[in-house]
Every structure is written in C-alpha cells, then in structure tokens.
Amino acid sequence: MTPSRLDRLLAPWVFVTTGILFNILSAVITHYFIGLNNDDINGIDRRINDKQVLIDSLWQAKTEVDRKQEFFILLLSGQPDNPELVERFYVDFVTRLIETYRLPEFEDELGERDGAELDLALEISQAAQQSIIASINDTYFEMLELQEARMPLERANARLFSIAIFLQVTGLILVLARDLRRH
C-alpha cells in the first residue's frame, strides 16, 4: 500500500464510523436477539410455573383422597347409626373418584355391590391415587424437559452478551482512537 492509501484507511472518520457501527451492532444484538431469547425464556418459565402449580394441586388432590379414604375406613369399620346417610356418602365418594380420575373399570363393580363396601372403596381410592401419582410424574418430566429447553437459550444469551460487550468496547476504543491518529 502506498502511504496515501494507508493514510486514507487510517483516517479519523474511518475509526469513528467503524466504532459507531460496532456500537450499533452491539445494541442490535443486546436489544433484539437477546430480547427474543428472553421472550422465549419467559414463556418457558411461565409454562414451568404452570406445571409446578399443577403438581401442587395434584398433590393436594392425593392428600384429599387419602383423608377421605381414612374417613371411610373409620366410618365403614364400625356400625353406623344412619346406614342410609353412610350409603349416600359412600356412593358420592366412589362415583366422584370414578368420574374424576377416569376409572371406568370400577363402574360395573359399583353397580354390583351390596351396600357400602370398604374393600371396593379402598380399591377405587388406591386406583385414583395411582392415577394422580402418574399425572404428577408425567407433569414433572414435562417440567424437566422445559428446563432443559431453557438452558440452550441461556447459553446463547451469554454468548450474545459477550459478543455485544466486545463490539461495544471495541467501538468505543475505535472512536477514541481517532484522537491518536491526529498526534
């Protein structure tokens, strides 16, 4: 290169323009690309929170089935004063479990029963609890998959942030370097 061509390449306006372009690129990376990833991360976080709420409500439902099962063990193990009332509570309990936890295999047994049967109530509540635990497990694994989907986005954001910082610092150095060329 000839000295005049080198002088033009090292002209102060080249440093300033390049520095400004680097700063603009840094801003675009920071506000656009990292912003898009953050939107995706926030969406995943909302879905993770929804899954956690679902797991909490399923555990609460399991606890409720446990309590009602214990209630019916106590109620049906003795001689109730009002068998019709006990029968009505029993039918409501097992019918609700069959409908809520989709246990159609017990519908025929419920129709064939003779009064409130503790064994059938225990069997239905155990099946309901197993259904709840299966739902909890499925939801938990979905939540783990969401957390795994979140990690590459976070790594990409860290990489993009490093690039943006590099461009910004380099841009500022180039803008300040225009003064060095004058001396």
TIVO-2410 file (N, C-alpha, C; in nm, 3 decimals):
# residues 183
REC num residu      c1      c2      c3 atome chaine
REC   1      M   0.084  -0.118   0.000     N      A
REC   1      M   0.000   0.000   0.000    CA      A
REC   1      M   0.087   0.124   0.000     C      A
REC   2      T   0.040   0.218  -0.067     N      A
REC   2      T   0.111   0.346  -0.068    CA      A
REC   2      T   0.075   0.424   0.056     C      A
REC   3      P   0.162   0.514   0.098     N      A
REC   3      P   0.134   0.590   0.220    CA      A
REC   3      P   0.005   0.669   0.212     C      A
REC   4      S  -0.031   0.720   0.097     N      A
REC   4      S  -0.154   0.797   0.088    CA      A
REC   4      S  -0.277   0.707   0.105     C      A
REC   5      R  -0.269   0.587   0.052     N      A
REC   5      R  -0.380   0.493   0.069    CA      A
REC   5      R  -0.391   0.448   0.215     C      A
REC   6      L  -0.280   0.423   0.279     N      A
REC   6      L  -0.276   0.387   0.420    CA      A
REC   6      L  -0.331   0.501   0.505     C      A
REC   7      D  -0.297   0.622   0.469     N      A
REC   7      D  -0.349   0.739   0.543    CA      A
REC   7      D  -0.501   0.745   0.533     C      A
REC   8      R  -0.553   0.714   0.413     N      A
REC   8      R  -0.700   0.716   0.399    CA      A
REC   8      R  -0.765   0.606   0.482     C      A
REC   9      L  -0.701   0.486   0.490     N      A
REC   9      L  -0.757   0.377   0.570    CA      A
REC   9      L  -0.750   0.408   0.720     C      A
REC  10      L  -0.651   0.485   0.758     N      A
REC  10      L  -0.635   0.519   0.899    CA      A
REC  10      L  -0.687   0.659   0.932     C      A
REC  11      A  -0.768   0.712   0.846     N      A
REC  11      A  -0.827   0.845   0.868    CA      A
REC  11      A  -0.919   0.839   0.990     C      A
REC  12      P  -0.926   0.948   1.064     N      A
REC  12      P  -1.010   0.950   1.184    CA      A
REC  12      P  -1.157   0.914   1.157     C      A
REC  13      W  -1.210   0.955   1.045     N      A
REC  13      W  -1.351   0.925   1.017    CA      A
REC  13      W  -1.375   0.774   1.001     C      A
REC  14      V  -1.273   0.696   0.955     N      A
REC  14      V  -1.286   0.550   0.943    CA      A
REC  14      V  -1.298   0.489   1.082     C      A
REC  15      F  -1.215   0.536   1.175     N      A
REC  15      F  -1.222   0.485   1.312    CA      A
REC  15      F  -1.358   0.517   1.375     C      A
REC  16      V  -1.400   0.640   1.358     N      A
REC  16      V  -1.528   0.683   1.418    CA      A
REC  16      V  -1.644   0.604   1.357     C      A
REC  17      T  -1.646   0.592   1.224     N      A
REC  17      T  -1.755   0.520   1.158    CA      A
REC  17      T  -1.758   0.373   1.199     C      A
REC  18      T  -1.641   0.311   1.200     N      A
REC  18      T  -1.634   0.171   1.241    CA      A
REC  18      T  -1.677   0.155   1.387     C      A
REC  19      G  -1.631   0.245   1.472     N      A
REC  19      G  -1.671   0.241   1.614    CA      A
REC  19      G  -1.820   0.256   1.631     C      A
REC  20      I  -1.880   0.347   1.556     N      A
REC  20      I  -2.026   0.367   1.565    CA      A
REC  20      I  -2.099   0.243   1.515     C      A
REC  21      L  -2.052   0.185   1.404     N      A
REC  21      L  -2.114   0.062   1.353    CA      A
REC  21      L  -2.106  -0.052   1.456     C      A
REC  22      F  -1.991  -0.065   1.520     N      A
REC  22      F  -1.976  -0.168   1.624    CA      A
REC  22      F  -2.074  -0.144   1.738     C      A
REC  23      N  -2.091  -0.020   1.778     N      A
REC  23      N  -2.185   0.011   1.887    CA      A
REC  23      N  -2.330  -0.015   1.844     C      A
REC  24      I  -2.360   0.015   1.719     N      A
REC  24      I  -2.496  -0.014   1.669    CA      A
REC  24      I  -2.519  -0.164   1.667     C      A
REC  25      L  -2.421  -0.241   1.618     N      A
REC  25      L  -2.433  -0.387   1.618    CA      A
REC  25      L  -2.451  -0.441   1.760     C      A
REC  26      S  -2.378  -0.384   1.853     N      A
REC  26      S  -2.390  -0.424   1.993    CA      A
REC  26      S  -2.531  -0.399   2.045     C      A
REC  27      A  -2.585  -0.284   2.012     N      A
REC  27      A  -2.722  -0.252   2.057    CA      A
REC  27      A  -2.824  -0.345   1.992     C      A
REC  28      V  -2.807  -0.375   1.864     N      A
REC  28      V  -2.900  -0.467   1.796    CA      A
REC  28      V  -2.895  -0.605   1.860     C      A
REC  29      I  -2.774  -0.653   1.885     N      A
REC  29      I  -2.762  -0.785   1.950    CA      A
REC  29      I  -2.827  -0.783   2.087     C      A
REC  30      T  -2.797  -0.681   2.164     N      A
REC  30      T  -2.849  -0.674   2.301    CA      A
REC  30      T  -3.001  -0.660   2.304     C      A
REC  31      H  -3.054  -0.572   2.224     N      A
REC  31      H  -3.197  -0.542   2.235    CA      A
REC  31      H  -3.285  -0.629   2.147     C      A
REC  32      Y  -3.231  -0.683   2.040     N      A
REC  32      Y  -3.316  -0.763   1.953    CA      A
REC  32      Y  -3.297  -0.913   1.978     C      A
REC  33      F  -3.177  -0.963   1.953     N      A
REC  33      F  -3.155  -1.107   1.962    CA      A
REC  33      F  -3.165  -1.158   2.106     C      A
REC  34      I  -3.102  -1.089   2.197     N      A
REC  34      I  -3.113  -1.129   2.338    CA      A
REC  34      I  -3.256  -1.109   2.386     C      A
REC  35      G  -3.321  -1.005   2.338     N      A
REC  35      G  -3.463  -0.982   2.374    CA      A
REC  35      G  -3.553  -1.095   2.326     C      A
REC  36      L  -3.530  -1.142   2.204     N      A
REC  36      L  -3.609  -1.256   2.154    CA      A
REC  36      L  -3.588  -1.380   2.240     C      A
REC  37      N  -3.462  -1.407   2.273     N      A
REC  37      N  -3.434  -1.522   2.359    CA      A
REC  37      N  -3.497  -1.506   2.496     C      A
REC  38      N  -3.492  -1.383   2.549     N      A
REC  38      N  -3.554  -1.359   2.680    CA      A
REC  38      N  -3.705  -1.381   2.675     C      A
REC  39      D  -3.768  -1.343   2.564     N      A
REC  39      D  -3.912  -1.369   2.549    CA      A
REC  39      D  -3.939  -1.519   2.552     C      A
REC  40      D  -3.855  -1.596   2.481     N      A
REC  40      D  -3.871  -1.742   2.481    CA      A
REC  40      D  -3.848  -1.800   2.621     C      A
REC  41      I  -3.746  -1.749   2.689     N      A
REC  41      I  -3.717  -1.796   2.825    CA      A
REC  41      I  -3.833  -1.763   2.918     C      A
REC  42      N  -3.889  -1.643   2.906     N      A
REC  42      N  -4.004  -1.606   2.990    CA      A
REC  42      N  -4.124  -1.695   2.962     C      A
REC  43      G  -4.147  -1.730   2.836     N      A
REC  43      G  -4.256  -1.821   2.801    CA      A
REC  43      G  -4.235  -1.959   2.862     C      A
REC  44      I  -4.111  -2.007   2.856     N      A
REC  44      I  -4.079  -2.137   2.917    CA      A
REC  44      I  -4.097  -2.129   3.069     C      A
REC  45      D  -4.053  -2.019   3.130     N      A
REC  45      D  -4.069  -2.002   3.275    CA      A
REC  45      D  -4.217  -2.004   3.315     C      A
REC  46      R  -4.301  -1.940   3.234     N      A
REC  46      R  -4.445  -1.943   3.265    CA      A
REC  46      R  -4.499  -2.085   3.257     C      A
REC  47      R  -4.455  -2.158   3.156     N      A
REC  47      R  -4.502  -2.297   3.142    CA      A
REC  47      R  -4.450  -2.383   3.257     C      A
REC  48      I  -4.326  -2.359   3.300     N      A
REC  48      I  -4.270  -2.432   3.415    CA      A
REC  48      I  -4.352  -2.401   3.540     C      A
REC  49      N  -4.386  -2.273   3.560     N      A
REC  49      N  -4.466  -2.235   3.677    CA      A
REC  49      N  -4.604  -2.299   3.671     C      A
REC  50      D  -4.664  -2.303   3.551     N      A
REC  50      D  -4.795  -2.369   3.536    CA      A
REC  50      D  -4.785  -2.517   3.573     C      A
REC  51      K  -4.678  -2.581   3.530     N      A
REC  51      K  -4.658  -2.724   3.563    CA      A
REC  51      K  -4.641  -2.741   3.714     C      A
REC  52      Q  -4.569  -2.648   3.776     N      A
REC  52      Q  -4.549  -2.658   3.922    CA      A
REC  52      Q  -4.681  -2.641   3.996     C      A
REC  53      V  -4.763  -2.547   3.950     N      A
REC  53      V  -4.895  -2.528   4.011    CA      A
REC  53      V  -4.979  -2.654   3.994     C      A
REC  54      L  -4.972  -2.714   3.876     N      A
REC  54      L  -5.047  -2.838   3.852    CA      A
REC  54      L  -5.000  -2.949   3.944     C      A
REC  55      I  -4.869  -2.963   3.960     N      A
REC  55      I  -4.815  -3.065   4.050    CA      A
REC  55      I  -4.864  -3.041   4.193     C      A
REC  56      D  -4.860  -2.915   4.237     N      A
REC  56      D  -4.908  -2.882   4.372    CA      A
REC  56      D  -5.055  -2.917   4.390     C      A
REC  57      S  -5.136  -2.886   4.290     N      A
REC  57      S  -5.279  -2.917   4.302    CA      A
REC  57      S  -5.303  -3.068   4.297     C      A
REC  58      L  -5.222  -3.140   4.219     N      A
REC  58      L  -5.236  -3.286   4.216    CA      A
REC  58      L  -5.198  -3.348   4.351     C      A
REC  59      W  -5.092  -3.295   4.414     N      A
REC  59      W  -5.056  -3.345   4.547    CA      A
REC  59      W  -5.168  -3.315   4.648     C      A
REC  60      Q  -5.228  -3.200   4.634     N      A
REC  60      Q  -5.339  -3.166   4.722    CA      A
REC  60      Q  -5.455  -3.263   4.699     C      A
REC  61      A  -5.482  -3.297   4.572     N      A
REC  61      A  -5.589  -3.392   4.542    CA      A
REC  61      A  -5.557  -3.530   4.600     C      A
REC  62      K  -5.432  -3.571   4.593     N      A
REC  62      K  -5.393  -3.700   4.650    CA      A
REC  62      K  -5.412  -3.700   4.801     C      A
REC  63      T  -5.374  -3.590   4.865     N      A
REC  63      T  -5.393  -3.579   5.010    CA      A
REC  63      T  -5.541  -3.584   5.046     C      A
REC  64      E  -5.622  -3.520   4.965     N      A
REC  64      E  -5.767  -3.522   4.989    CA      A
REC  64      E  -5.823  -3.663   4.975     C      A
REC  65      V  -5.777  -3.737   4.874     N      A
REC  65      V  -5.822  -3.876   4.857    CA      A
REC  65      V  -5.776  -3.959   4.977     C      A
REC  66      D  -5.654  -3.936   5.024     N      A
REC  66      D  -5.604  -4.007   5.143    CA      A
REC  66      D  -5.694  -3.981   5.264     C      A
REC  67      R  -5.728  -3.857   5.286     N      A
REC  67      R  -5.811  -3.822   5.401    CA      A
REC  67      R  -5.950  -3.884   5.392     C      A
REC  68      K  -6.007  -3.879   5.273     N      A
REC  68      K  -6.140  -3.938   5.257    CA      A
REC  68      K  -6.134  -4.089   5.271     C      A
REC  69      Q  -6.027  -4.148   5.224     N      A
REC  69      Q  -6.010  -4.293   5.241    CA      A
REC  69      Q  -6.004  -4.327   5.390     C      A
REC  70      E  -5.927  -4.251   5.466     N      A
REC  70      E  -5.919  -4.274   5.611    CA      A
REC  70      E  -6.056  -4.254   5.676     C      A
REC  71      F  -6.128  -4.152   5.631     N      A
REC  71      F  -6.262  -4.128   5.684    CA      A
REC  71      F  -6.352  -4.249   5.660     C      A
REC  72      F  -6.350  -4.304   5.540     N      A
REC  72      F  -6.436  -4.418   5.509    CA      A
REC  72      F  -6.390  -4.545   5.578     C      A
REC  73      I  -6.261  -4.559   5.604     N      A
REC  73      I  -6.214  -4.673   5.683    CA      A
REC  73      I  -6.275  -4.667   5.822     C      A
REC  74      L  -6.271  -4.548   5.883     N      A
REC  74      L  -6.330  -4.531   6.015    CA      A
REC  74      L  -6.481  -4.548   6.011     C      A
REC  75      L  -6.544  -4.489   5.912     N      A
REC  75      L  -6.689  -4.490   5.902    CA      A
REC  75      L  -6.744  -4.631   5.876     C      A
REC  76      L  -6.681  -4.704   5.787     N      A
REC  76      L  -6.734  -4.835   5.747    CA      A
REC  76      L  -6.684  -4.949   5.836     C      A
REC  77      S  -6.584  -4.924   5.918     N      A
REC  77      S  -6.535  -5.031   6.005    CA      A
REC  77      S  -6.624  -5.050   6.128     C      A
REC  78      G  -6.705  -4.953   6.159     N      A
REC  78      G  -6.794  -4.965   6.274    CA      A
REC  78      G  -6.938  -4.983   6.228     C      A
REC  79      Q  -7.027  -4.979   6.322     N      A
REC  79      Q  -7.171  -4.988   6.295    CA      A
REC  79      Q  -7.227  -4.846   6.290     C      A
REC  80      P  -7.255  -4.795   6.170     N      A
REC  80      P  -7.306  -4.658   6.161    CA      A
REC  80      P  -7.448  -4.646   6.215     C      A
REC  81      D  -7.479  -4.530   6.274     N      A
REC  81      D  -7.613  -4.504   6.326    CA      A
REC  81      D  -7.712  -4.481   6.214     C      A
REC  82      N  -7.667  -4.425   6.105     N      A
REC  82      N  -7.756  -4.394   5.993    CA      A
REC  82      N  -7.699  -4.456   5.865     C      A
REC  83      P  -7.730  -4.583   5.837     N      A
REC  83      P  -7.673  -4.651   5.720    CA      A
REC  83      P  -7.709  -4.586   5.587     C      A
REC  84      E  -7.828  -4.523   5.578     N      A
REC  84      E  -7.867  -4.459   5.452    CA      A
REC  84      E  -7.776  -4.339   5.421     C      A
REC  85      L  -7.743  -4.263   5.524     N      A
REC  85      L  -7.655  -4.149   5.507    CA      A
REC  85      L  -7.514  -4.195   5.469     C      A
REC  86      V  -7.467  -4.299   5.534     N      A
REC  86      V  -7.336  -4.355   5.504    CA      A
REC  86      V  -7.335  -4.404   5.359     C      A
REC  87      E  -7.443  -4.470   5.318     N      A
REC  87      E  -7.454  -4.521   5.181    CA      A
REC  87      E  -7.447  -4.406   5.080     C      A
REC  88      R  -7.514  -4.297   5.109     N      A
REC  88      R  -7.513  -4.182   5.019    CA      A
REC  88      R  -7.374  -4.120   5.010     C      A
REC  89      F  -7.305  -4.102   5.124     N      A
REC  89      F  -7.168  -4.051   5.124    CA      A
REC  89      F  -7.075  -4.145   5.046     C      A
REC  90      Y  -7.092  -4.272   5.068     N      A
REC  90      Y  -7.011  -4.374   5.002    CA      A
REC  90      Y  -7.028  -4.366   4.850     C      A
REC  91      V  -7.152  -4.364   4.804     N      A
REC  91      V  -7.179  -4.359   4.660    CA      A
REC  91      V  -7.124  -4.230   4.601     C      A
REC  92      D  -7.142  -4.118   4.670     N      A
REC  92      D  -7.087  -3.991   4.622    CA      A
REC  92      D  -6.935  -3.998   4.610     C      A
REC  93      F  -6.872  -4.053   4.712     N      A
REC  93      F  -6.726  -4.062   4.715    CA      A
REC  93      F  -6.673  -4.147   4.601     C      A
REC  94      V  -6.721  -4.270   4.589     N      A
REC  94      V  -6.666  -4.359   4.486    CA      A
REC  94      V  -6.706  -4.313   4.345     C      A
REC  95      T  -6.825  -4.260   4.329     N      A
REC  95      T  -6.869  -4.211   4.198    CA      A
REC  95      T  -6.782  -4.094   4.154     C      A
REC  96      R  -6.756  -4.004   4.247     N      A
REC  96      R  -6.670  -3.888   4.214    CA      A
REC  96      R  -6.529  -3.933   4.177     C      A
REC  97      L  -6.476  -4.030   4.249     N      A
REC  97      L  -6.342  -4.081   4.216    CA      A
REC  97      L  -6.341  -4.145   4.077     C      A
REC  98      I  -6.443  -4.226   4.049     N      A
REC  98      I  -6.451  -4.293   3.919    CA      A
REC  98      I  -6.459  -4.192   3.806     C      A
REC  99      E  -6.539  -4.088   3.823     N      A
REC  99      E  -6.556  -3.987   3.718    CA      A
REC  99      E  -6.434  -3.896   3.707     C      A
REC 100      T  -6.383  -3.850   3.819     N      A
REC 100      T  -6.273  -3.754   3.819    CA      A
REC 100      T  -6.145  -3.816   3.764     C      A
REC 101      Y  -6.116  -3.937   3.805     N      A
REC 101      Y  -5.988  -3.999   3.768    CA      A
REC 101      Y  -6.005  -4.104   3.658     C      A
REC 102      R  -6.119  -4.101   3.591     N      A
REC 102      R  -6.147  -4.186   3.475    CA      A
REC 102      R  -6.113  -4.332   3.505     C      A
REC 103      L  -6.192  -4.389   3.591     N      A
REC 103      L  -6.173  -4.528   3.632    CA      A
REC 103      L  -6.297  -4.612   3.593     C      A
REC 104      P  -6.323  -4.627   3.464     N      A
REC 104      P  -6.446  -4.695   3.422    CA      A
REC 104      P  -6.449  -4.843   3.461     C      A
REC 105      E  -6.333  -4.900   3.488     N      A
REC 105      E  -6.330  -5.043   3.524    CA      A
REC 105      E  -6.403  -5.072   3.655     C      A
REC 106      F  -6.429  -4.968   3.734     N      A
REC 106      F  -6.498  -4.988   3.862    CA      A
REC 106      F  -6.648  -4.960   3.854     C      A
REC 107      E  -6.696  -4.911   3.740     N      A
REC 107      E  -6.839  -4.880   3.729    CA      A
REC 107      E  -6.926  -5.005   3.745     C      A
REC 108      D  -6.885  -5.115   3.684     N      A
REC 108      D  -6.963  -5.239   3.695    CA      A
REC 108      D  -6.961  -5.291   3.839     C      A
REC 109      E  -6.845  -5.285   3.902     N      A
REC 109      E  -6.834  -5.331   4.041    CA      A
REC 109      E  -6.922  -5.247   4.133     C      A
REC 110      L  -6.928  -5.118   4.107     N      A
REC 110      L  -7.011  -5.030   4.189    CA      A
REC 110      L  -7.158  -5.068   4.175     C      A
REC 111      G  -7.199  -5.105   4.054     N      A
REC 111      G  -7.338  -5.144   4.031    CA      A
REC 111      G  -7.372  -5.278   4.094     C      A
REC 112      E  -7.275  -5.367   4.110     N      A
REC 112      E  -7.297  -5.500   4.165    CA      A
REC 112      E  -7.286  -5.505   4.317     C      A
REC 113      R  -7.245  -5.400   4.379     N      A
REC 113      R  -7.219  -5.402   4.523    CA      A
REC 113      R  -7.348  -5.416   4.604     C      A
REC 114      D  -7.327  -5.458   4.723     N      A
REC 114      D  -7.438  -5.471   4.816    CA      A
REC 114      D  -7.410  -5.381   4.935     C      A
REC 115      G  -7.452  -5.255   4.924     N      A
REC 115      G  -7.426  -5.159   5.032    CA      A
REC 115      G  -7.286  -5.100   5.019     C      A
REC 116      A  -7.245  -5.029   5.121     N      A
REC 116      A  -7.114  -4.964   5.123    CA      A
REC 116      A  -7.009  -5.068   5.159     C      A
REC 117      E  -6.919  -5.096   5.065     N      A
REC 117      E  -6.815  -5.196   5.086    CA      A
REC 117      E  -6.680  -5.128   5.099     C      A
REC 118      L  -6.617  -5.153   5.212     N      A
REC 118      L  -6.487  -5.092   5.240    CA      A
REC 118      L  -6.382  -5.136   5.139     C      A
REC 119      D  -6.380  -5.262   5.101     N      A
REC 119      D  -6.279  -5.312   5.007    CA      A
REC 119      D  -6.286  -5.239   4.873     C      A
REC 120      L  -6.407  -5.221   4.824     N      A
REC 120      L  -6.424  -5.152   4.696    CA      A
REC 120      L  -6.381  -5.006   4.708     C      A
REC 121      A  -6.418  -4.942   4.816     N      A
REC 121      A  -6.379  -4.802   4.836    CA      A
REC 121      A  -6.227  -4.788   4.842     C      A
REC 122      L  -6.161  -4.882   4.911     N      A
REC 122      L  -6.015  -4.879   4.919    CA      A
REC 122      L  -5.952  -4.905   4.782     C      A
REC 123      E  -6.008  -4.998   4.708     N      A
REC 123      E  -5.956  -5.030   4.575    CA      A
REC 123      E  -5.969  -4.911   4.480     C      A
REC 124      I  -6.084  -4.847   4.483     N      A
REC 124      I  -6.107  -4.731   4.396    CA      A
REC 124      I  -6.018  -4.615   4.438     C      A
REC 125      S  -6.004  -4.590   4.567     N      A
REC 125      S  -5.919  -4.479   4.610    CA      A
REC 125      S  -5.772  -4.507   4.580     C      A
REC 126      Q  -5.729  -4.633   4.589     N      A
REC 126      Q  -5.591  -4.667   4.551    CA      A
REC 126      Q  -5.568  -4.643   4.402     C      A
REC 127      A  -5.665  -4.681   4.320     N      A
REC 127      A  -5.654  -4.658   4.175    CA      A
REC 127      A  -5.650  -4.508   4.145     C      A
REC 128      A  -5.731  -4.431   4.218     N      A
REC 128      A  -5.730  -4.286   4.198    CA      A
REC 128      A  -5.595  -4.227   4.238     C      A
REC 129      Q  -5.540  -4.274   4.349     N      A
REC 129      Q  -5.409  -4.226   4.392    CA      A
REC 129      Q  -5.300  -4.261   4.291     C      A
REC 130      Q  -5.307  -4.381   4.236     N      A
REC 130      Q  -5.209  -4.420   4.134    CA      A
REC 130      Q  -5.223  -4.332   4.010     C      A
REC 131      S  -5.346  -4.300   3.974     N      A
REC 131      S  -5.369  -4.211   3.860    CA      A
REC 131      S  -5.312  -4.072   3.887     C      A
REC 132      I  -5.331  -4.023   4.008     N      A
REC 132      I  -5.277  -3.892   4.045    CA      A
REC 132      I  -5.125  -3.893   4.042     C      A
REC 133      I  -5.065  -3.997   4.097     N      A
REC 133      I  -4.918  -4.006   4.100    CA      A
REC 133      I  -4.863  -4.017   3.958     C      A
REC 134      A  -4.931  -4.090   3.871     N      A
REC 134      A  -4.888  -4.098   3.731    CA      A
REC 134      A  -4.894  -3.961   3.665     C      A
REC 135      S  -4.999  -3.885   3.694     N      A
REC 135      S  -5.011  -3.749   3.640    CA      A
REC 135      S  -4.901  -3.658   3.693     C      A
REC 136      I  -4.869  -3.672   3.821     N      A
REC 136      I  -4.761  -3.593   3.881    CA      A
REC 136      I  -4.629  -3.626   3.813     C      A
REC 137      N  -4.603  -3.755   3.795     N      A
REC 137      N  -4.477  -3.796   3.731    CA      A
REC 137      N  -4.468  -3.742   3.588     C      A
REC 138      D  -4.576  -3.755   3.512     N      A
REC 138      D  -4.577  -3.705   3.374    CA      A
REC 138      D  -4.552  -3.554   3.370     C      A
REC 139      T  -4.619  -3.483   3.458     N      A
REC 139      T  -4.605  -3.337   3.463    CA      A
REC 139      T  -4.464  -3.298   3.505     C      A
REC 140      Y  -4.408  -3.372   3.599     N      A
REC 140      Y  -4.271  -3.343   3.644    CA      A
REC 140      Y  -4.171  -3.362   3.530     C      A
REC 141      F  -4.187  -3.471   3.453     N      A
REC 141      F  -4.097  -3.494   3.341    CA      A
REC 141      F  -4.114  -3.388   3.233     C      A
REC 142      E  -4.236  -3.340   3.212     N      A
REC 142      E  -4.258  -3.230   3.118    CA      A
REC 142      E  -4.187  -3.104   3.167     C      A
REC 143      M  -4.190  -3.083   3.298     N      A
REC 143      M  -4.124  -2.966   3.356    CA      A
REC 143      M  -3.972  -2.977   3.338     C      A
REC 144      L  -3.917  -3.097   3.355     N      A
REC 144      L  -3.773  -3.116   3.332    CA      A
REC 144      L  -3.735  -3.090   3.187     C      A
REC 145      E  -3.821  -3.133   3.094     N      A
REC 145      E  -3.794  -3.108   2.953    CA      A
REC 145      E  -3.794  -2.956   2.923     C      A
REC 146      L  -3.886  -2.886   2.986     N      A
REC 146      L  -3.890  -2.740   2.968    CA      A
REC 146      L  -3.764  -2.675   3.024     C      A
REC 147      Q  -3.717  -2.723   3.139     N      A
REC 147      Q  -3.595  -2.668   3.197    CA      A
REC 147      Q  -3.475  -2.695   3.108     C      A
REC 148      E  -3.474  -2.813   3.044     N      A
REC 148      E  -3.366  -2.844   2.951    CA      A
REC 148      E  -3.373  -2.756   2.827     C      A
REC 149      A  -3.494  -2.724   2.783     N      A
REC 149      A  -3.511  -2.638   2.666    CA      A
REC 149      A  -3.467  -2.495   2.697     C      A
REC 150      R  -3.468  -2.458   2.821     N      A
REC 150      R  -3.431  -2.324   2.864    CA      A
REC 150      R  -3.280  -2.303   2.862     C      A
REC 151      M  -3.205  -2.408   2.892     N      A
REC 151      M  -3.058  -2.395   2.905    CA      A
REC 151      M  -2.988  -2.348   2.777     C      A
REC 152      P  -3.020  -2.402   2.658     N      A
REC 152      P  -2.950  -2.352   2.539    CA      A
REC 152      P  -2.979  -2.203   2.512     C      A
REC 153      L  -3.099  -2.160   2.545     N      A
REC 153      L  -3.131  -2.018   2.528    CA      A
REC 153      L  -3.048  -1.931   2.620     C      A
REC 154      E  -3.028  -1.977   2.743     N      A
REC 154      E  -2.946  -1.902   2.837    CA      A
REC 154      E  -2.800  -1.898   2.792     C      A
REC 155      R  -2.752  -2.012   2.740     N      A
REC 155      R  -2.614  -2.015   2.689    CA      A
REC 155      R  -2.599  -1.921   2.568     C      A
REC 156      A  -2.698  -1.923   2.480     N      A
REC 156      A  -2.695  -1.833   2.363    CA      A
REC 156      A  -2.695  -1.688   2.407     C      A
REC 157      N  -2.776  -1.656   2.508     N      A
REC 157      N  -2.778  -1.519   2.558    CA      A
REC 157      N  -2.643  -1.478   2.616     C      A
REC 158      A  -2.580  -1.568   2.689     N      A
REC 158      A  -2.448  -1.537   2.747    CA      A
REC 158      A  -2.347  -1.513   2.636     C      A
REC 159      R  -2.350  -1.596   2.532     N      A
REC 159      R  -2.259  -1.580   2.419    CA      A
REC 159      R  -2.286  -1.448   2.345     C      A
REC 160      L  -2.414  -1.420   2.319     N      A
REC 160      L  -2.450  -1.296   2.250    CA      A
REC 160      L  -2.413  -1.173   2.333     C      A
REC 161      F  -2.431  -1.183   2.464     N      A
REC 161      F  -2.396  -1.071   2.552    CA      A
REC 161      F  -2.245  -1.046   2.548     C      A
REC 162      S  -2.165  -1.152   2.547     N      A
REC 162      S  -2.019  -1.137   2.538    CA      A
REC 162      S  -1.980  -1.072   2.407     C      A
REC 163      I  -2.043  -1.114   2.298     N      A
REC 163      I  -2.014  -1.054   2.168    CA      A
REC 163      I  -2.053  -0.906   2.167     C      A
REC 164      A  -2.170  -0.876   2.224     N      A
REC 164      A  -2.216  -0.737   2.228    CA      A
REC 164      A  -2.122  -0.649   2.310     C      A
REC 165      I  -2.076  -0.699   2.422     N      A
REC 165      I  -1.981  -0.623   2.505    CA      A
REC 165      I  -1.851  -0.601   2.429     C      A
REC 166      F  -1.803  -0.706   2.363     N      A
REC 166      F  -1.680  -0.693   2.284    CA      A
REC 166      F  -1.695  -0.586   2.176     C      A
REC 167      L  -1.808  -0.592   2.102     N      A
REC 167      L  -1.831  -0.493   1.997    CA      A
REC 167      L  -1.841  -0.352   2.054     C      A
REC 168      Q  -1.907  -0.339   2.167     N      A
REC 168      Q  -1.925  -0.207   2.226    CA      A
REC 168      Q  -1.791  -0.149   2.272     C      A
REC 169      V  -1.712  -0.230   2.341     N      A
REC 169      V  -1.582  -0.182   2.389    CA      A
REC 169      V  -1.490  -0.151   2.272     C      A
REC 170      T  -1.488  -0.239   2.173     N      A
REC 170      T  -1.405  -0.216   2.055    CA      A
REC 170      T  -1.451  -0.090   1.982     C      A
REC 171      G  -1.580  -0.070   1.972     N      A
REC 171      G  -1.633   0.051   1.908    CA      A
REC 171      G  -1.591   0.176   1.981     C      A
REC 172      L  -1.598   0.172   2.114     N      A
REC 172      L  -1.555   0.289   2.192    CA      A
REC 172      L  -1.406   0.314   2.177     C      A
REC 173      I  -1.328   0.209   2.172     N      A
REC 173      I  -1.183   0.224   2.154    CA      A
REC 173      I  -1.155   0.287   2.018     C      A
REC 174      L  -1.228   0.241   1.916     N      A
REC 174      L  -1.207   0.298   1.782    CA      A
REC 174      L  -1.247   0.446   1.776     C      A
REC 175      V  -1.355   0.481   1.843     N      A
REC 175      V  -1.396   0.622   1.845    CA      A
REC 175      V  -1.291   0.707   1.916     C      A
REC 176      L  -1.238   0.654   2.024     N      A
REC 176      L  -1.134   0.729   2.097    CA      A
REC 176      L  -1.001   0.727   2.022     C      A
REC 177      A  -0.978   0.627   1.936     N      A
REC 177      A  -0.852   0.615   1.863    CA      A
REC 177      A  -0.837   0.724   1.757     C      A
REC 178      R  -0.943   0.788   1.719     N      A
REC 178      R  -0.933   0.895   1.619    CA      A
REC 178      R  -0.840   1.005   1.667     C      A
REC 179      D  -0.840   1.027   1.799     N      A
REC 179      D  -0.753   1.131   1.855    CA      A
REC 179      D  -0.606   1.089   1.850     C      A
REC 180      L  -0.578   0.959   1.854     N      A
REC 180      L  -0.440   0.913   1.849    CA      A
REC 180      L  -0.380   0.937   1.711     C      A
REC 181      R  -0.460   0.927   1.608     N      A
REC 181      R  -0.413   0.945   1.472    CA      A
REC 181      R  -0.372   1.091   1.448     C      A
REC 182      R  -0.431   1.180   1.518     N      A
REC 182      R  -0.401   1.324   1.499    CA      A
REC 182      R  -0.263   1.357   1.554     C      A
REC 183      H  -0.218   1.284   1.654     N      A
REC 183      H  -0.091   1.320   1.718    CA      A
REC 183      H   0.026   1.255   1.655     C      A
***
